[in-house]
Amino acid sequence: MFWQLLISGLVIGSVYGLIALGYSLIYKASGLMTFAQGDLLTVGAFLGVTFFNGYHLPFVVSLLLSVLIAFFIGLGVEKFIIRRLLNKKVMAIYIVLATIAISYIIQNGTMIGFGTKTLYFPAIFPFKTIKLGTISVQTESLVCILVAVCCMILLHFFMSGTKLGTAMRAASMDPTAAEACGIDVSLTTGITWGLAAGLAALGGMLIGPIFGVYTTLGATIGKKGSAAAVSGGYGNMYGAIVGGLLLGIVETMVAGFWTSELKDMVSYVILLAFLFLRPTGLFNERAIQD
């Protein structure tokens, strides 16, 4: 039972980690916070099940299309909402409130567009389970874990080893100085939000085949993702995944060995513990202002 619970914890933790990666990416590259990541996960899951189940496209094609559409949704949110608010020199809290409004708009939009019934993916892989020693693991579960780890590594190298990643970090630290150096701050910030939305959609495509797709799928996951980002170190790519895995494993173990009624509470208790005892997270990530 322990190993089965561990695998389940790693799976849900991987999705928390992908959401946390989006939060960390936006914060690292623009110094802003959003609360719409979970709902973009829902959008990605609905788009994926529509392409795969409705239009009978291959799963990989459905995934790429869902991530691409989510990227442009994120880009549009930044260009037409976040950027306009920033140009008005509003306080940072107004950006947060705007993303909360966007979150509810997406929730209601998916309800109108896709209905309230839970949708399910048909079989994706020819092998439903894979044997790991004495336990059987869903193929989708292993793919979920592997994709999350790969995204973490790729994003780390993207942010630290590419010109665009460096431009994103420079734009977040001092937009005026970045523009003076020839960096298009508006473009880099827009790409950041697009990438974060794409990551959320990717999480939806990975978890949708396991749990089904419904309008509130990403609501709770989004909150857990923000807790994971804080636990790992807000803005740290490795911390996002590690924080997500930590929360996923702990809450799954609590649900399996104690009671499922407390699993959500435990995640937020961990969040508060980090805020009080180690606000820089496991990876000691300092705030941009520091």
Secondary structure, 3 states (H helix, E strand, C coil): CHHHHHHHHHHHHHHHHHHHHHHHHHHHHHCCCCCCHHHHHHHHHHHHHHHHHHCCCCHHHHHHHHHHHHHHHHHHHHHHHHHHHHHCCCCHHHHHHHHHHHHHHHHHHHHHHHCCCCECCCCCCCCCEEEECCEEEEHHHHHHHHHHHHHHHHHHHHHHHCHHHHHHHHHHHCHHHHHHCCCCHHHHHHHHHHHHHHHHHHHHHHHHHHHCECCCHHHHHHHHHHHHHHHHCCCCHHHHHHHHHHHHHHHHHHHHHCCHHHHHHHHHHHHHHHHHHCCCCCCCCCCCCC
